[in-house]
Amino acid sequence: MSGALIVMFVVWIVVGALAGWLVPLLAKSKPPYGLAADLIVSIVVMIVIGLGDWFIIPAMFPQFDGLIKFVAAILEPLTGVLIALWLMRWWKKRS
């Protein structure tokens, strides 16, 4: 495992935890399944989508490397986290 990938794991965990903690505050909503569920979902989604981006983006677009790869591997998973947390809230309201 390369040093950059280890750094990205730490970044994904920290950003996922921050997103899971901040979304209820920013959306002024109560976590439907508790804060722990928001944190777990946020971290898992960040890591899964981030790993996909880390390996797929360079394979599909070899010219995207360095900073672009780093930014894409953070922003796209963050978007996925926001969608996952919104879906959790939507699902809870629906049931």
C-alpha positions as CSV (number, residue, x, y, z in Angstrom):
1,M,0.0,0.0,0.0
2,S,1.5,3.3,-1.0
3,G,1.9,6.2,1.3
4,A,-0.5,8.4,-0.6
5,L,-3.2,5.7,-0.3
6,I,-2.7,5.5,3.5
7,V,-3.0,9.3,3.7
8,M,-6.2,9.1,1.7
9,F,-7.7,6.5,4.1
10,V,-7.1,8.9,6.9
11,V,-8.6,11.8,4.9
12,W,-11.7,9.7,4.0
13,I,-12.2,8.7,7.6
14,V,-11.8,12.2,8.9
15,V,-14.0,13.8,6.2
16,G,-16.6,11.1,6.5
17,A,-16.8,11.6,10.3
18,L,-17.0,15.3,9.9
19,A,-19.7,15.0,7.3
20,G,-21.7,12.6,9.5
21,W,-21.4,14.9,12.4
22,L,-22.1,18.2,10.6
23,V,-25.0,17.2,8.3
24,P,-27.5,17.0,11.2
25,L,-26.3,20.4,12.4
26,L,-26.4,22.1,9.0
27,A,-29.7,20.5,8.0
28,K,-31.2,21.2,11.4
29,S,-32.5,17.7,11.5
30,K,-32.2,14.9,14.0
31,P,-30.3,11.8,12.8
32,P,-33.1,9.3,12.0
33,Y,-31.1,6.3,13.2
34,G,-28.8,8.1,15.6
35,L,-25.5,9.9,15.3
36,A,-23.6,6.6,15.3
37,A,-25.4,5.4,12.2
38,D,-24.7,8.7,10.4
39,L,-21.0,8.5,11.3
40,I,-20.8,4.8,10.2
41,V,-22.6,5.4,6.9
42,S,-20.6,8.5,6.2
43,I,-17.2,6.8,6.8
44,V,-18.1,3.6,4.9
45,V,-19.5,5.6,1.9
46,M,-16.4,7.8,1.8
47,I,-14.0,4.8,1.8
48,V,-15.9,2.8,-0.7
49,I,-16.4,5.6,-3.3
50,G,-13.0,7.0,-2.5
51,L,-11.3,3.7,-3.2
52,G,-13.2,3.4,-6.5
53,D,-12.1,6.9,-7.5
54,W,-8.6,6.3,-6.4
55,F,-8.2,3.3,-8.7
56,I,-10.8,3.9,-11.5
57,I,-10.1,7.6,-12.4
58,P,-6.4,7.0,-13.3
59,A,-7.3,3.8,-15.2
60,M,-10.0,5.6,-17.3
61,F,-8.3,9.0,-17.5
62,P,-4.5,8.6,-17.2
63,Q,-4.0,12.4,-17.6
64,F,-5.8,13.0,-14.3
65,D,-3.2,12.5,-11.7
66,G,-1.8,14.4,-8.7
67,L,-4.0,17.2,-7.4
68,I,-7.0,16.4,-9.7
69,K,-7.0,12.8,-8.5
70,F,-6.7,13.9,-4.9
71,V,-9.6,16.4,-5.2
72,A,-11.8,14.0,-7.1
73,A,-11.2,11.3,-4.5
74,I,-12.5,13.6,-1.8
75,L,-15.3,15.6,-3.5
76,E,-17.1,12.8,-5.2
77,P,-17.3,10.6,-2.1
78,L,-18.4,13.6,-0.1
79,T,-21.3,14.0,-2.5
80,G,-22.1,10.3,-2.1
81,V,-22.1,10.8,1.7
82,L,-24.6,13.7,1.4
83,I,-26.8,11.7,-0.9
84,A,-26.7,8.6,1.5
85,L,-27.5,10.7,4.5
86,W,-30.4,12.4,2.7
87,L,-31.7,9.0,1.6
88,M,-31.6,7.8,5.2
89,R,-33.7,10.7,6.3
90,W,-36.1,10.3,3.3
91,W,-36.5,6.6,4.0
92,K,-37.2,7.2,7.7
93,K,-39.9,9.9,6.9
94,R,-41.4,7.6,4.4
95,S,-41.9,4.7,6.8
